[in-house]
Amino acid sequence: MAYMGGQPIIVLKEDTERNRGKEARKSNMMAAQIIAEVLKSTLGPRGMDKMLIDSLGDITITSDGATVLEEIDVQHPAAKMLIEVAKTQDKEVGDGTTTAVILAGELLKKASELLEDNIHPSIIIAGYQKAADKAIETLEKTALDVDLKDRETLMKLSNTSMRSKAVSSAREVLSNIVIDAILQVVETRDGQASADVENVQIVKKEGKSLEESELIKGLIIDKEVLHRDAQKGDGRQDRVDRHSLRDREDRVRRRDQDKKPRVHQGIPRPGV
């Protein structure tokens, strides 16, 4: 950017187009609606999977909205904003990313129809804000309190959130693990139950199936077996004979002593 006479001069690349006013607004709304259309066919129990191929040729097949938005390459600023909506939904709730994007796309579609009827954008925004307040009020009235001891309801909630994920085949096992893990860290503050998910550590290890995942109520120390005579115990931990450990410690101690420099005092010769 250069300045001439106090006025900024912006140098753009060749074939660069610059839109303002209605044209820019229409372009932004159209880009966001295209993102919503991409995810629309993945929603619901009859939703279809998407095959995504990246620049390296890696193939990803999924119907999860968050995964689709993470894999696709988007350059348009307005479309990126809609993807941020999905990321926020996934971070705060962990589910409903596809619904959030499709709902935003439909709201933009209806807003486009209102703009064509010469309704000012500020009026449309004010109307959407009132609708959002009314929706929150309705949700508060229809919401049901869930008892933490009602495991059946907790299982239904967990299974529903995993149904469209890649781990849906093992959702029964994983739901039990998730519920047990959250109940371990849940706290009651001012009469409200809350759980900090950061207190639950997820450790990924290759070699077993999803159904063999388990919950460890304690600490996990990721340490390899150091002794060749270590024997496999009951499947939960590696047991090493104490004698072999002491023998190893003795060998290490002797080895370290051998490495220490030794100073020999010379014996004087006669006549020196």
C-alpha positions as CSV (number, residue, x, y, z in Angstrom):
1,M,0.0,0.0,0.0
2,A,1.4,3.4,-1.0
3,Y,0.2,7.0,-0.2
4,M,-0.1,9.9,-2.5
5,G,-1.4,13.2,-1.3
6,G,-2.6,11.6,1.9
7,Q,-4.8,9.1,0.0
8,P,-3.9,5.4,0.2
9,I,-3.2,3.7,-3.1
10,I,-3.8,-0.1,-3.0
11,V,-2.0,-2.2,-5.6
12,L,-3.9,-5.3,-6.5
13,K,-2.9,-8.4,-8.5
14,E,-3.8,-8.7,-12.2
15,D,-7.4,-9.9,-12.8
16,T,-8.4,-9.0,-9.3
17,E,-12.1,-8.1,-8.9
18,R,-13.3,-5.8,-6.2
19,N,-17.0,-5.8,-5.2
20,R,-18.8,-3.3,-3.0
21,G,-22.3,-2.8,-1.7
22,K,-25.0,-5.2,-2.8
23,E,-22.7,-7.2,-5.0
24,A,-20.2,-7.9,-2.2
25,R,-23.1,-8.8,0.2
26,K,-24.6,-11.2,-2.3
27,S,-21.2,-12.8,-3.0
28,N,-20.6,-13.4,0.7
29,M,-24.1,-14.8,1.3
30,M,-23.8,-17.1,-1.7
31,A,-20.4,-18.5,-0.5
32,A,-21.8,-19.3,2.9
33,Q,-24.8,-21.0,1.4
34,I,-22.6,-23.2,-0.8
35,I,-20.8,-24.5,2.4
36,A,-24.3,-25.3,3.9
37,E,-25.3,-27.1,0.7
38,V,-22.2,-29.3,0.8
39,L,-23.1,-30.6,4.3
40,K,-26.9,-30.8,3.7
41,S,-26.7,-34.3,2.2
42,T,-24.8,-35.7,5.2
43,L,-27.5,-34.8,7.8
44,G,-29.8,-37.3,9.4
45,P,-29.9,-41.1,9.6
46,R,-30.1,-41.3,5.8
47,G,-27.3,-38.9,5.3
48,M,-24.6,-39.9,2.7
49,D,-20.9,-40.1,3.2
50,K,-18.5,-37.7,1.5
51,M,-15.3,-38.8,-0.2
52,L,-12.6,-36.2,0.3
53,I,-9.2,-36.4,-1.5
54,D,-6.5,-34.0,-0.4
55,S,-3.5,-32.7,-2.4
56,L,-1.4,-35.7,-1.4
57,G,-4.0,-38.1,-2.6
58,D,-5.1,-39.3,0.8
59,I,-8.8,-40.3,0.9
60,T,-11.2,-39.6,3.8
61,I,-14.7,-41.0,3.8
62,T,-17.0,-39.5,6.5
63,S,-20.4,-38.1,7.1
64,D,-19.3,-36.0,10.1
65,G,-19.8,-32.3,9.4
66,A,-16.8,-31.2,11.4
67,T,-14.5,-33.6,9.6
68,V,-15.7,-32.5,6.2
69,L,-15.2,-28.8,7.0
70,E,-11.8,-29.5,8.4
71,E,-10.6,-31.4,5.2
72,I,-12.0,-29.0,2.5
73,D,-9.9,-26.1,1.4
74,V,-11.8,-22.8,1.6
75,Q,-10.5,-19.4,0.5
76,H,-13.6,-17.2,0.7
77,P,-13.7,-15.1,3.9
78,A,-17.4,-15.4,4.4
79,A,-17.3,-19.2,3.9
80,K,-14.4,-19.3,6.5
81,M,-16.7,-17.5,9.0
82,L,-19.3,-20.3,8.6
83,I,-16.6,-22.9,9.2
84,E,-15.6,-21.1,12.4
85,V,-19.2,-21.4,13.5
86,A,-19.0,-25.2,13.1
87,K,-15.6,-25.3,14.9
88,T,-17.1,-23.3,17.9
89,Q,-20.1,-25.7,18.0
90,D,-17.8,-28.7,18.0
91,K,-15.6,-27.2,20.7
92,E,-18.3,-26.1,23.1
93,V,-20.8,-29.0,22.5
94,G,-19.0,-31.7,20.7
95,D,-22.0,-32.3,18.4
96,G,-24.4,-30.5,16.1
97,T,-21.8,-29.0,13.7
98,T,-23.8,-30.0,10.6
99,T,-27.0,-28.7,12.0
100,A,-25.4,-25.4,12.9
101,V,-24.0,-24.8,9.5
102,I,-27.2,-25.8,7.7
103,L,-29.3,-23.6,9.9
104,A,-27.0,-20.7,9.3
105,G,-27.2,-21.3,5.5
106,E,-31.0,-21.4,5.6
107,L,-31.1,-18.1,7.6
108,L,-28.9,-16.5,5.0
109,K,-31.1,-17.9,2.2
110,K,-34.2,-16.3,3.8
111,A,-32.3,-13.1,4.4
112,S,-31.5,-13.0,0.6
113,E,-35.2,-13.2,-0.2
114,L,-35.9,-10.3,2.2
115,L,-33.2,-8.2,0.7
116,E,-34.7,-8.7,-2.7
117,D,-37.9,-7.2,-1.3
118,N,-35.9,-4.0,-0.4
119,I,-35.9,-4.7,3.3
120,H,-33.0,-3.0,5.0
121,P,-30.3,-5.4,6.4
122,S,-30.5,-3.7,9.9
123,I,-34.2,-4.6,10.1
124,I,-33.4,-8.2,9.1
125,I,-30.7,-8.5,11.8
126,A,-33.0,-7.1,14.4
127,G,-35.7,-9.6,13.5
128,Y,-33.2,-12.5,13.7
129,Q,-32.0,-11.3,17.1
130,K,-35.6,-11.3,18.4
131,A,-36.1,-14.8,17.0
132,A,-32.9,-16.0,18.7
133,D,-34.1,-14.6,22.1
134,K,-37.5,-16.4,21.6
135,A,-35.8,-19.6,20.6
136,I,-33.6,-19.5,23.7
137,E,-36.7,-18.8,25.9
138,T,-38.5,-21.8,24.3
139,L,-35.5,-24.1,24.8
140,E,-35.3,-23.1,28.5
141,K,-39.0,-24.1,28.9
142,T,-38.8,-27.4,27.1
143,A,-35.4,-28.5,28.6
144,L,-35.4,-31.5,30.9
145,D,-33.2,-31.9,33.9
146,V,-31.1,-35.1,33.7
147,D,-30.1,-37.0,36.8
148,L,-26.5,-38.1,36.8
149,K,-27.6,-41.4,38.3
150,D,-29.9,-42.0,35.3
151,R,-27.5,-44.0,33.3
152,E,-30.0,-45.0,30.7
153,T,-30.6,-41.4,29.6
154,L,-26.9,-40.6,29.7
155,M,-26.3,-43.6,27.4
156,K,-28.9,-42.3,25.0
157,L,-27.4,-38.9,24.9
158,S,-23.9,-40.2,24.3
159,N,-24.9,-42.7,21.7
160,T,-26.8,-40.0,19.7
161,S,-23.7,-37.8,19.6
162,M,-21.5,-40.6,18.3
163,R,-24.0,-42.0,15.8
164,S,-22.5,-39.9,12.9
165,K,-18.9,-40.2,14.0
166,A,-16.3,-42.6,12.7
167,V,-16.4,-44.5,16.0
168,S,-20.2,-45.2,15.7
169,S,-19.6,-48.9,15.5
170,A,-18.2,-49.0,19.0
171,R,-20.5,-46.3,20.5
172,E,-21.9,-48.7,23.2
173,V,-18.5,-49.4,24.6
174,L,-17.2,-45.9,24.3
175,S,-20.4,-44.4,25.8
176,N,-19.9,-46.4,29.0
177,I,-16.2,-45.3,29.1
178,V,-17.2,-41.6,28.5
179,I,-19.9,-41.6,31.2
180,D,-17.7,-43.3,33.8
181,A,-14.9,-40.8,33.0
182,I,-17.1,-37.7,33.4
183,L,-18.7,-39.0,36.6
184,Q,-15.2,-39.3,38.0
185,V,-14.4,-35.6,37.5
186,V,-17.8,-34.0,38.0
187,E,-18.1,-31.3,40.6
188,T,-21.1,-29.6,42.2
189,R,-20.8,-25.8,42.4
190,D,-23.7,-23.6,43.6
191,G,-26.1,-26.5,43.2
192,Q,-25.0,-27.0,39.5
193,A,-23.0,-30.1,38.4
194,S,-20.1,-29.3,36.1
195,A,-17.2,-31.3,34.7
196,D,-13.9,-30.0,33.3
197,V,-13.1,-32.3,30.4
198,E,-9.5,-31.2,30.6
199,N,-9.3,-33.4,33.7
200,V,-9.9,-36.5,31.4
201,Q,-6.8,-37.5,29.5
202,I,-7.1,-39.4,26.3
203,V,-4.2,-41.6,25.4
204,K,-4.1,-43.1,22.0
205,K,-2.2,-46.4,21.4
206,E,-2.0,-48.5,18.2
207,G,-2.5,-52.3,18.2
208,K,-5.9,-53.0,19.5
209,S,-9.5,-52.4,18.4
210,L,-11.9,-49.7,19.5
211,E,-13.9,-52.2,21.6
212,E,-10.8,-52.9,23.7
213,S,-10.6,-49.3,24.9
214,E,-10.6,-49.0,28.6
215,L,-10.8,-46.4,31.4
216,I,-7.9,-46.2,33.8
217,K,-9.0,-44.5,37.1
218,G,-5.6,-43.1,38.0
219,L,-2.4,-42.0,36.3
220,I,-0.8,-43.6,33.2
221,I,3.0,-43.6,33.0
222,D,4.1,-44.2,29.5
223,K,7.3,-46.3,30.1
224,E,8.8,-49.0,27.9
225,V,10.1,-52.2,29.4
226,L,13.8,-51.8,30.1
227,H,14.8,-55.3,31.0
228,R,14.9,-58.2,28.5
229,D,13.6,-60.6,31.2
230,A,10.5,-58.6,31.9
231,Q,7.5,-60.9,31.8
232,K,3.9,-60.1,30.9
233,G,1.6,-60.1,33.9
234,D,-2.1,-60.3,34.0
235,G,-2.6,-58.1,31.0
236,R,-2.7,-54.9,33.0
237,Q,0.9,-54.2,33.9
238,D,4.4,-55.5,33.2
239,R,5.9,-57.3,36.2
240,V,9.6,-57.4,36.5
241,D,11.3,-59.7,39.0
242,R,12.9,-57.7,41.8
243,H,16.1,-59.8,41.7
244,S,16.6,-59.0,38.0
245,L,16.2,-55.3,38.8
246,R,18.8,-55.5,41.6
247,D,21.1,-57.4,39.3
248,R,20.7,-54.7,36.6
249,E,21.4,-52.0,39.1
250,D,24.6,-53.7,40.2
251,R,25.8,-54.1,36.7
252,V,25.1,-50.4,35.9
253,R,26.9,-49.4,39.1
254,R,30.0,-51.5,38.2
255,R,30.0,-50.2,34.7
256,D,30.0,-46.6,35.9
257,Q,32.8,-47.3,38.3
258,D,34.9,-48.8,35.5
259,K,34.4,-45.6,33.5
260,K,35.8,-43.4,36.3
261,P,39.5,-42.3,35.8
262,R,41.9,-44.0,38.2
263,V,45.1,-42.3,39.4
264,H,47.9,-44.6,40.4
265,Q,50.6,-43.2,42.7
266,G,54.0,-43.9,41.3
267,I,56.7,-45.7,43.4
268,P,59.9,-43.7,43.6
269,R,63.1,-45.5,42.4
270,P,66.2,-45.7,44.5
271,G,68.5,-42.7,44.1
272,V,65.8,-40.4,42.8
